[in-house]
Amino acid sequence: MLSYVGYTEQEVKITGQTLTIRLVSSAKNLQDVMIIGYGTVKKENFTGSAAVVKEDVFKDRPVTSFEKALQGAAAGVQVTSVSGQPGATSTVRIRGVGSFTASSTPLYVVDGIAITNGDLSSVAQTSDVLSSINPNDIASVTVLKDATAAAIYGSRAANGVVLITTKQGKAGQTKLNLSSSTGYSYQAVDKPEVMDATQYYKTFWDVYYAQRLAAGLTPDAAATAANGLTNAKLVVNPYNTANPYAANGVLANGASLLYDTDWRDEVLRRGVTKNIDLSASGGNDKNKFFVSGGYFEQNGIVIRSDFKRYSGKFNFNTDVTDFLKVGINNSLTRTEQNTPAGSTGSDNPVNFADQTANIYPLYVRDANGNVVYDATGNPVYNYINPVTPDFNPVGLSKLNEYNTITNRVITSPYAEVRFLKDFVAKSMVGVDYINNRERQFYNMEHGDGVSVKGRAYRYSKEDVTVTFQNTLTYNKTFNQHSFDVLLGQEAYRSKRDFNYSQVTGFPFPGTNEQIAASTPSTVQSYYTQQRFASYFSRLQYNYAGKYYLSGSLRRDGSSVFGNDNKYGTFYSVGGGWRIGRENFLKDVSWIDELKLRASYGTSGNDRIDRYASQGLYGLGKNYEGQSGINYVQLENVNLKWEQNSTLDIGVEFAFLKGKISGEASYYKRGSKGLLFDQPLTRLTGFDNLTTNLASMDNYGVEVLLNGNPIKTKDFDWNISFNITSNRNKINAMTQNEVIDGTKRWKVGADRYQWYLRDYAGVDPADGRPMWYTDEIVNGQPTGNRITTKNWSTATRYDGFGSSLPKFTGGFNNTLRYKEFDLSVFTYFSTGAKIYDTLYGNLMHSGGSVGKQLSVDNYNSWQKPGDITDVPRFVINNTDLGNNQSTRFLYDGSFMRVKNITLGYSLKKNWLETIHLSNVRVYLMAENPFTLAKHKGMDPESALTGLTDNDIPNVKTFTLGLNVGF
């Protein structure tokens, strides 16, 4: 039996004579070679759990970072993108959430070197440093999920590992590839319907009119009074007359609406995406190269949101001798990002547009209702409204600035020596250099900077990580025994240098450089460092191609932990049994592959503050011109790693000559020693101390099914379906419960279970909202619930579900008919509960004058006896009916068609006449359809189930062209 990676296995009879055997290349087997930690392995030899996502999933997608394209592509991987801001960060969780306060983000590794990830911005609403990686430079992504796969990364692998392999050159004729695309983006999901200017004005007018009638005024007098009261309360009058309504709410003769400002339309625009990539690859038996250059530009759907990326890639390797190979992987990127203000700020265009009623004009208008223009002929923006005085996001978008520029270099030269036939030594140095420069400016005319005549910020952050990696591998096969042994050493140092300055007092509009300001307000700087040292080993063994064993051991030392706990040891063991190769299944022709596997091991999490274990003094506490210092953090010499222990049991299969294949796994991920902020008595002078005093489990089932129901010369159809269930349970804490906003942590419960007041509906007698509260008799709860109309005295309960989904997955189809290709990627999530904050704000029932209203306020209680779930509408309402409660908690189940691509490739005989290797034109739709149980909000919310006035997710329609030379 003869086999080699990338070639078809052949059985040859030994005759005693010299044999010449030519192995036939097999694309299928080549695809089965997996990238794993510090090496590669055949899929059939692998005893762990990992998901491999090929370049076709990322290629040409109109997304700024590759992880957005992972959604629905791999079982056990939950990807959440809550913002449509170009360059925004995404949340990636592998097999649940394994921490309380430390990061649950996986480790990212590019071409063998761990890199920095996350949001490094001090200015942007959301920014992802992984957006510096061009998705079109990626050959594959391997997600390591269990201990056997990930434990080789030790203390950094508790949350899983994402291995990114970039494209490499191949021997043969040099190939040039040009890809170009352009597309338009729109809001993916419609928001709740709101009142227009007429409806909003009339809603307030009706209340005043009813009050004046009840006070005994005649209908005409009541109408006149209502007009005056409404104009005064709302500050503006969108009509051409001071008395737009007559008796009985009829529009007065000659009255007409001057304007109706749809603020959502004013801050939204059609987004535009442009992308062009040019690459060359080739080489010969000794030298191979891949080089690429790319430009990506995306203007977001909200004003003042955009992203640009300039990227370059150069990978090269050469066989210097028959035993020495050297190479280098290089990536150079520059990104430029502009963002609007975020969260609940008045300068946030999304928040402003959602909250501000249509009756407030975009531009200043004269007494006749005409738009007023300045001396240069530009319309003058209106900044008057009772909700956010002196703010107008459209006008401020031309005056304020939130800009982030990131330069990044990832380089990893290496040398590889083969000796004594079965040994390979490899040394690599990796450098990940990030320079972040940011500008933030509040103008002196309107908004946040008026009181200080303008405010300018400058931020500079330099993040440098240097990694030294040395490995020695031994690979030996004799008789039916095969060994693969790895020994390794790794060390890295990460340094971060941060500078910040703020100035105020600018001389005149149009100046924003700090040198022009009169008052230096704040200057800060800090420098942090983290060091890491490790030794590791891995053994992989198989007997007769049927029985597999693997084990790994890693010893890590980290500078972030206490003196007595700087080192941790992590391990894994795994085994596999290819039952399909046993003699008792030899004659079962429809079984191509059947393998059982199991693994167990540990890994750690060191994603905490770099000096969390140390007692710290804070500088800069200056007073009366003198330098000051104070004690800001208690020492904890016992602080140590969070540790994950993972059990994985699975089965892999392939039937009917590859027509059906897949795998199913059960996993249990136990996290202990969780980093937890233990509350302290106020007598200590500190609120809490970071400790290792909590534990939590994540467990569930993953299923992956692949099918190839039709495969002919002209037609090929492939199907892939994956689904993951995950449950979360807290096992231990330092106290009975911890309240974390809308969640309550307690032993035996879900980390993300909701903890809210329970809405009891509307009292038909008076229209006031009600909530449940515990009945108290003689100072003791009776176990019964009664209703209250006082929100502050209502009891908070759990049992309303979790913001974590019960099931996530994807259903993907790829079809080819002659020169046409069609792919459809779909993602689904079920069982999560989400909180519709925006809808709650729009249902304030008159409590926030000037703030926008949902049209559902028309269903509000009107008179005694009315049965409705919408409380009474009262101007300056103090009922608090829209305060946080289960009233706005909804089922967050949804399905989203992530991507549809239809392509056409020119026929080969046509290409020969124009001397091209391939030409493909395609139409692509990203996020074109979303089906959700709850309407009016994007169901793809944060893990907390809450929203934060983010730029809406987008759907993008793209036309693209690929040309190969």
N, C-alpha and C positions, 0 to 999 in steps of 0.2 A: 504494500500500500504506500503510494508516494503522494506527498502533498507539499504545497508551498503557498505562502500568503499571496493571494491574488490570482491563483491558478486552480483549475479543476482537479480534484483528487482523482487519482487513477490507480487501479489495481492491475498489477502486472505479474504474470507467472514467471518464476525463476527457473530457467532451463539449464543453468550452468555455463551458458555462453555469455560473451560480452553483449550487453544490451545498450542501445541508444534510445533514450526515451525523451520525447518532447512534450512538456506540459503545456496545456492549452489555457490561455488567459480566460478568466471568468469574472465578468463584471459583478455578478451576484456575490461571489466570495469576497471580492475586493471591498464591496460595500459593507460586508460583515466584519471588516477590521475596524475595531473601535479605538478611539483615543481615550486613554485613561490617565490617571495621575502618574507622571514621570515615565510614560511609555505607551505601548499599544498592546492590544490583545484581540484574538479572534472572538467573535461573538459567542461561538459555541463553547469556548474555553472559559468564559467569564462567569464567575460565581456570584456577582453582585447585581445590583439594580441600577440601571442607567438608561437614559433616553437620548437618542441621537437624532438631531434635527439637521437635515441637509440644507445646502445653500439655496435650493429651489424655494424654500420657505421665506428666505430673506430677500432674495434677488428682486431688485426693481420695486420693492414695496415703498410707498411714499411716506415712510416713517423716519424720524430722526435717529432712532436707536434700535438696535436689533432685538432687544428684549420685548418690545411691543409686539413683534411678529411671533414670539414664542407662545402667545396666548392660544390655548386650544390645541397646540401642536405636540404636547408631551404630557403623558399621564403623571399626576402627582405634582405638577407645577402650576401654581396659581399666579397669574399675572394680572395686575389691576392698573389701568391707566385712567385717572380721574380728571385729567386736564387736557384740553386741546391746545395749550400753549406750545408752540414749536420749541422743541428741545426740553420738554418737561420730563421729569423723572417718572418712572413706573415702579410699582411695588411688586417684587418677585418673592414668593414664598414656596418653599419646597417641603411638601409633606407637613403642612401646618405651621403654626407659630410656636417657636421654642423658647421664648424669653419674655420677661416682664418689662424690664427697662433697658436691657442691652439690645443691640441691633439684632434683628432676625433676618438680615440680608445675607444671601449666599456669598461665598468667596468666588471672585471672578479671576480666571487665569487665561492669559493670552499667550499662546505658543510656549507654554511651560512656565511663565512668569506671572505671579500674582500681581494684580494691579489695583489701583485705587478706584473706588466707585462711590456713587452717592451724589448728594447735592452739596457742592462746595461754595455755593453763592451766598453772599451776604445781602444781595440786592434783589435778585430775581424772585418772583412769586414761586417759581419752581424751575429747577435747572438740573440736568443730569449729565455728569461728566462722562458717562458712557456714550453720550451722543457724539463724542469725538471719534468714535470708531465707525468707519464707513461700512455699513452692512454688506455692500457689494464686494468687499475684500474678504469676507468670511467664507471659508470652505465648509465648515460644519460647526455645530455646537453640541457638546455632550454634557448632559446634566447628570451629575453623580448624586444618587439619592440615598443609598443605604451605607452601612458602615464599611462593608468590604470595598465599595467603590470610593468612598470619601475619606475613610479614616487615615489613609496615607498622608493626608494634609493635616491631621492631628487637631491642634487647638483652634484652627480656623475653619473647621469643616462642620461644625454642629448644625449649621443651617443649609448644608448642601454645598456643592461646588459646581460652577458653570465653567466648562473648559471651552475656550474659543480657539479654533484652529484657523489660521488665515491661509490664503491660497499660496501655493508653491509652484515653481516651474516644473515642467516635465520635459524629458528628452524628446527631441524631434524638431520639426520645423517651427520657427517662431510664429506665434499666433497673436494677431492684434484683434482686440474686441472693443467696439464702441457702443455704449448704451446711452440713450437720451430719452427723457420723458418730461412731460409737462401735464399739470392737472389742476383742477379747481376743487375747493373744499367748501363745505357748508355745515351748519349745525346738524349733528347726528340725530338728536332727539328733541322734539318740540317741548317747550316749557309750558307751565299752566297758562291757560287763557286769562288775560287780565282785561280790566275795563279800559275803554277808550275815554277820551276827554269828556264826551257827552255823558257817558254812563257814570263816570266818577263825579262830575259836578252835580248831576241829577241825584245821585245817592245821598249826598249831603243836603242838597236842597230839599229833598223829600222829608228828611228828619226835621229840619227847621220849619218847614211848612206845616207838618203835623203838630209840632209843638205850639205854633202860633194859633192854629185853629183851636187846639185844646185850651188855649189861654183866652179864647172868646173873640178873636179877630175875625173879620169877614174874610171870605176867600181872596178877594183882591188885595186887601191889606196884608193878609198872611203871606201872599205870594211876594209882595213888595218887600216885606220884612225878611222873608227867606232869602231873596236875592241878595240883600245887603249883608245878612249874616254869613251867607256862603262865601261871598266875595272877601269879606274880612277874614274869615277863618282860613280860607285857602290861599290868601295873600294875592292871588291873581284871578283874573276873569278871562277865560278863553273866548268869550263872545264879543260881538261888536256893539253891545249895549249893556248898560249897567243892570238892566232888568230883563234877562233873557227868558224868564218863565212867567207865565200868567197863572191865574187861578186854575186849580185842578191839574197843575203840572203841564199845561199846554205851552209849547214854544210860542213866545210872543211874536206878533206880526213884525216882520223885518229883522228879527233876530237870526243871526247865523254864526257859525263857528269860524273863528279866524285861523285856528291852527289845531292840530291834534298830533302832539309829538310822541311818536312811537320810539321811546328811548332805546329799546332793543335794536330796532333797525338802525338807529343812529350810531350805535357803538359796534354793530356787527358789519361785516363786509364779506365779500367773496374772497376766500383764501386762494392763494396761488402757490403751486409747488413746481420747482424746476430742478432737474437733476441731469448731470452729464458725467459719465465715467469713461475713461480710456485706459485700457490695460494691455500689456504685452507679456507673454510668457513663452518660455522655450528653453533650449539648451541642448547638450549632448550627453553622452554617457558620464562625463565627469563634471560638467558645469551646468547648473540649472538656475533660472532666475524667474522672478515675477515682479513686475513693476506696474504701478497704477497711479492715476491721478484723478481726483474727483471734485466736482463742485455741486453743492446741494444748497438750494435756497427755498425757504418756506415762509410765506407771509400768512400769518394766522387770520382767523375769522374775526378777531377782535382788534380794534384799532390799537396801534402801538405794540403789537406782538409779532415778532419775526425771528428768524434764525437763519444763519448762513454757516456753511462748513466748507473749508478748503482742505482737502486731504491728499496725502501722498503715501505710497506704500512701496517698499523695496525689500524683497526677500531674495537671498542668494546663498547658494551652497556649492562647494566644489570638493571633489576628491583629489586632494593634493598628491597623495600616494595611494597605494592599494590598502593602506592601513590608517591613513589620516584623512579626516574630513573636517572642513571648517565651513562656517556659514554665519549669516546674520539675518535677523528679522527686524525690519525698521518700519515705523509708522510715525508720520508727522502730520499734525492737524492744527488748524486754527478755526475756532468757532466764534461767531459774533451773535449775541442774543439781545433783543430788546423785549422788555416785558412791561405790562401795565402794573399798577399797584395791585396788591392782593388782599385776601381775607375780607374783613368787614370795613376796610378803609373807604372813606368817601371818594377818594381818588380812583378807586377800583371801578372801571367802567361796567363790569359785569354786575357788581353789587349795586351800583347807582341805577343802572337800567332796570334791574329787577325790582328796585324799591321805590323808584320815583314815578309819580303819577303823570299821565300824559298831558295834564292841564298846564304843566310848566314848560314854557317855550325854550327851544334850543337857542334862538337868537333874541336879542333885545328888539322890542317893537315899539313904534311910536303910538300916539293917541288914536291913529286910524288903523292900527294893526299891521302896519307895514314894517318889514325888516329894516333895521337901522344899519348903515354901513359906515366904516371909519374912513379916514382921509385917504387911505390907499385903495379903497374900493372893496375891502373885505367885510363880510358881515360881522357884527359885534356879538359875541357870545353872551348869553344871559347866565348870570350866576346867582340869581335870586330865587330861593325856594325855602320853605320852612323845614325841610327834612335835612338837607346838607347845605347850609348857607355858604355862599362863596365858592361853590364847587360846580363844575360842569365838565364831565370827563372828556367830551369832544374838544372843548377849548383847552383843557389842561394837557391833552395829548400833544399839543403843539408847543407847550411851555415847559413841561417837566421831562425828566429823563431817568430811565432805569436801564442801564447798559452793562452787559457782561461780555468780556473778551477773554477767551481761554486759549492758550497755546499749550500743546501737549506733544511730547516725544516719548515713544515707547521703543526701546531698542534692546536687542538681546543677541550679542555675538556669542558664538559657541565653538568648541572644538571637540571632536570625537575621535577616539583612538581604538582600533580593533587589534587585539593581540591574543596570542595563544588560542587562536581559532574561535573560542567560545566566549571571550570576554570583550566587553565594550566599556570604555571609560569616557565619560562626557563631562565637560566643565562649561558652565554658562554664567555670564554676568548679565543681569537685567537692570535696566534703568527706566523708571517711569517718572518723567519730569512734567509737572503741571504748573503753569503760571496763569494766575487768575487776576485780571485787572478790571475793576468795576467803578462805575460812575453813577451817582444818584444826585438828582437836583430838584429842589422845590423852588419854583419861581417866586418873585417878590410881589407879584400883582394879585394873584388869587390862590386860594387853597392853603396848604399847610405852611408855606413859607412867608406869608404876609406879615405876621407879627414880628419877624426878625429880619425883614427886608431880604428874604431869600436865604436858602440853606443849601450848601453843597457838601457832598460826601465823596471821599475817594477811598477805595479798598484795594489792597494788594496782597495776594496770597501766593506763596510759592510752596509747592508740595513736591518733595523729591524722595523717591524710594529706590534704594539700591539693593539688589538681591544677588547673592553669590550661591551658586548651586553646583554641587559635584555629585555624580552618580557613577556607580559601577554595576554593570549587569553581567550575569552569567546565564547563558542559555545552552542547555545540553539535552540531547535526546539519544537514548540508547535502548535497544530492544523496544519494549512497549512503555518505557518510562520517559517522561519529559519534565524537565526542571527549568524554571525561570526565576532567578534570584536577583534581587535588587538591593543594593546598599547605597545610602545617600547621606549627604550633609547639606544643610541649607542655613543661610544666615541673611538677615536683611536689617537695614536701618532706614527708618522713615523720619524725615525732618520737615517741619512745617513752620514757615516764617510768615507772620501776618503783620500788616501795617494798616492803620486807619486814621483818617483825619476828617474833621468837620469844621466848616467855617460858616459865618453868617454876615449879613450886612453888605449887600451889593449896591453899587452906586446908581445903576439904572437898568431897566429891562434889556434883555439880550445878552447880558454877561453871565457866564456860569463857571469860569475858571476860578480856582481858589485864590489865586494871587490878587484878584480884583476885590475880594471881600475885605471888610474892615476889621472883623473880629474873629481871631482863631478861637474856636469853641472847644474842640476836643482833639487830642492826639493820643493814640494808643498803639502799642505794638506788643507782640509776644512771640516767643519761639518755643516750640515743643519738639520732643524727640521720642521715638520708640525704637527699641531694639529687640531682636528676636533671633534665637539660635536653636537649631534642631538637628537631630540625627534620626534616620529612619531606615527601615528594612521591609522587604516584601518577598514572600515565597509563593510561587504558583507551581503546582504539580498536577500532572494528569497521567493516568494509567490507561493504556489501550484506547485512548480517545473516548472513554466512557465514564471514568471516575475522576473527579476534580477536587482538589483541596487548595485553599489559599489562606494566607495569613499575613498580617502586617503589624508592625510595631513602630511607634514613633515617640520620641522624647523631645518635648519642646520646652524652651525657656523664654519667658517674656518679661520685659521690664515693667509692665503695667500692674503686676500683682505684688502682694506683700513679700517681705524678705524671706519668710518661711515657706512660701508657696509659689516661687517663681518658676518652678519646673513641674510639668505634668506628663504623665505617660498615657498613651492612647493606643488601642489595639483593635484588631478585627480578625475573625476567623470565618471562613466560608467553605461551602462544599457544594458540588453539583454531581448529578447522576443522569447521564444520557440514557434513559430507559429505552429509547427507540433503537439503540444499538445492541440491546440484549438479544440473545438467540430466541427467546420466547416471543419476541415481537418481529423477528426477522422476516417472517412471511406475511406480515400485515402490510400490504402494499400501499395502503392509503395514508400510512403514517410516515412522513418525511423526517420529522424531528419531534422528540418528546424528552424534555429535560426537567428534572426537579432541582431546585437550588434552595439553599438556606444560608443565612449569615447572621452574625451577631458581632457587635463591636461598640467602641466608644469613640467619641470625638469631643472637641471643646469649642468654647466661644470666648474670645478675648476682646470683643467689640465694645469696649467701655472707654471712658475717659482715660487718657494716657497717664494721669497721675491720681487715679481714683483711690489707690491704697495709701497715699501719703498724707501726712498732716501738712496743710498748706496755709501760708500767709498771703493775703492779697495786698498788692501795692497800689498806689494811686489814690489812696484815701487821704488826700491832702486837705489841709485846713489852715486858714489864715496865712497862706503863702508858704507853709511848711509841709514837707513830705510826710505822708501818713501810711501806716500799715496796720492790718488787722488779721485776726485768725479767722479763716473762712472755711476750713475743712478739717474734720477730725481724721486722725490716722487710723488705719485698720490693717495691721500687719498680717492678719489672717485671711485677707481677701484672696480668693483663688478663682480658678477657671469655672465657668459653667460647664457642666459635663452632660453630654447626650449619650444614652445607650440605646442602640437601635437593633431591633429584631426584624428580619425580613425572611419570609417564606414564599417561594413562588414556583410557578410552573411555566415553561415555555414550550411552544408547539408549532408545528407546521404540518399541514395535511394536504392531500390531493395534489401532489407535485407543486406545492407552493401556492395553490389557489387560496388557501386559508392559512393564516399564521397569526401568532399573537403571544400574549403572556398575561398572567394574572398573579397578583402579589398581595399578601397581607403584611402590613408593617405595624410596628409599635415603636414609637420614638419617645423614650423617657428622658425628661430633662430634670436634672437635679443640681443643687447648688446654685440655683438661679440668682442672678444679681438682682437684689431687691432693696429698695430704700426703706430701711427700718425706721419707723417714727421714733423720735427721742423726746424726752421730757424737755420742756422749755428751760428748765434750770440749767441744762447743758449749754444753752446759747445757740444750739443748732436744731434744725427741724428734723434731720434724718441722718442716717449713716448707711453707706452702701455695704451690704453684707451678702452672704450666700445662704439664704435661709428660706428658700421656697423650692418646690418641685412641681412638675406638670407633665402630663402625657398627651401625645397626639397619636392616634391610631386609626387605621382605616384599610380600605381595599382599593387596589388599582387594577384596571382591566384595559388591555390594548388588543384590538382585533384588526387585522389587515386582510383584505380580500382582493383577489384579481379574477373576478367572475368571467371576464371576456378578454381574450388575448388572441388576436389574429394579425395577419400581415398589415391590415389597414386600420384595425380598431383595437384599442387597448383601454381598459377601464380598471382603475385601482381605487379601492375604498379603504379608509382608515377611520376607526372609531375608538375613542378612549374616554374612560370615565373614572373619576376618583371620588371616594367618600373619605371624609376626615372628621374625626370627633376630637374635641379638646376637653381636658379635665385637669383641674388644679388639685394636687395631692397634698400639699403642705404649705403653710405660711407661718409667719411669726405671730400673727393675730387672727382673730376669727374672720374679719373682713376688712377690705380696703375699698373705699369709694373712689373711683376714677372717672369723674365726670358722669356720663350716662351709663357707666358700667359699674358692677359690684364684683370684686374678686372675693371668692370664698371657697373654702375647701369643698371639693366634690362638684363644683360648678364649672361652667365654661368661662374661659378668660374674657370672652367678648359678649357675655350675656347682658341683655338690656336691664337697666334698673331705673324705672320711671314711675311717675304718678299715673294711675290708671283712670283714664277718661270715662266718666259715667253718663255722658250725654247731656241733654238740655232739659231743664225743668220746664214742663209745658205750662206751668202756672205763671212764670215771670220771664222765661227765656234766658235765664242765667246758666252758665256752664257748671257742671258738677264733676267731682272726682271722688274716688273711693278713699276711705280712711278706716283704720282699725277702730272698732268700737271699744271704748274704755269705760269700765264700771268700777267704781271704788279704786281707781288708780291702776287697775289691771286690765289687760286686753281680754276680751271674751272669746276671741277667735272668729267673731263675725265682722263683716264689713258694712259700713254705712256710708252714705254720701255726704259730701260737704261742698259748699260753694266758695270756700276759701282755699285757693290753690296752695298757699304756703303751709296750711295745716294738713293737706292731703298726705297720705302715707305713700312712700315709694316702695314698689314691689319689683321682684324679678319674676321669671317664669314666662316672659313674653318672647322667648327665643333669643337667638344669637345673631350677631352681624356677620359671623362666619358662615359661608354656604355649606350645606350638607353634601352636595354633589357638584362637581365641576367636570367639564370635559370638552371634547371636540369631535366633530363629524366632518370628515374631509373627503372630497372626491376629486380624482384627476382622470381626465379622459383625453384620448387622442384619436382622431379620425383622419387618416392620411396626413395632410399638412396642417390640419387644425388641431389646436389643443385648448382644453377648457379645464379650469380648476376652481373648486368652490371650497373654502375653509369656513367652518362654522364653530362657534364657541357657545357653551351654555353654562349657566350657574343656577342652582335651585336651593331653596331652603333658608337663605339669608333674610334677615329682617333689616330694612333700611329706614332711615328717618328723613322725611321730606321737610327740611328746614325752610326752604324757600316757600313752599305751599303754606306752612305755618305762618310765616311772616305776612303772606298775602291774605290771611284770614284773621286780621287783627280786629275786625268788627268795629272800626272807628277809633281804636286805641292809639293809632299813630297817624295823626292828620297830615296829609300830604304824601304819605306812603301809598304805594300802589295797592290795589285790591283785586283779588280773584273774582271772576264772574260768579263763582259759587256763593258769594255773599248775598246773591239774590235769593238764596234758599234760607236765609236767616229767619229766626222766629219773629213773628209780627204781632201776635195777639194771644191772650190766654187760651189755652187749649190746642195751640199749634204743636204738631209732632214733627220735629226736625232734629238733625244732629248739628245744625249751625246755630250758635247762640245769637242773641239779639244784637242789633247794630245800634250803637250809641256813640255819639260824638264825644271824644275824650274818654272812651270806654276804659274802665278800671277793673273789669271782670277777669282779665288775664286769661281769657279763653284760648289764646293761641300760645300760651307758655308751654314748655316741654312737657309732653305727656304721651300716652299711647294713642291719642287722637291722630297723630301724624306718623305713626309707625306702620309700615306696610311690608307686604311680602315682596322681597327683592328678586324673585326668580325672573330670569330672562334668557333669551337666546339671541345671539348677534351673528349675522353673517359677516365674518371678518374680512373676507376677500373673495372676489370673483374676478378671474382673469380669462379672457378669450384671446388666443393668439393664432397667427397664421405665419408659417415659415415657407419661404419660396422653395420650389422644387430644386433638387440638386442639379438637374440638367440645365435649368435656367441660370443657376449660380455659376456654372462653368463658363458660360458665355460672357459673364461680367467679371470673372476672376475673383469671386468672393467665396468664402467657405460657408457662410450662413447669413441669412437676412430674415428677421422675424419682426413683425409688427403686432402690437397687442393693445387691447383695451382692458383697463383694470378699474375695479370699484372696491374701495377700502371702506369698511363699515357701512355698506349701503342700506342694510335693513336691521332694525332692532325690534324684537317682539318682547314686551315686558308686561308682567301682570299688573304693575302699578304704572299709570300714565303720568306724564307731566314732569318727570325727572329722569336723568340718565341713571339707569339701575347699576351701572358700573361705578359704585361709590368706593370710598376708602374702606380699609378693613374695619374701621370703627363703625361703618354704616352711616357716617355723617358726611355732609358736604361743607365746603368752605369757600363758596362764591368763586369757584374756579372757572376758567375759560371752558366752555362746553367742549366735549369730545366732537370730533369732526368726521364727516364722511367725505371721501375724496374720489374723484373720477379722473383717471389718468389715461393719456395716449402715449405709447412708448415705441421705441425702435431699437433693436439690437442688430448690429452688423459685425460680422467676423471676416477678417482678412487673412 
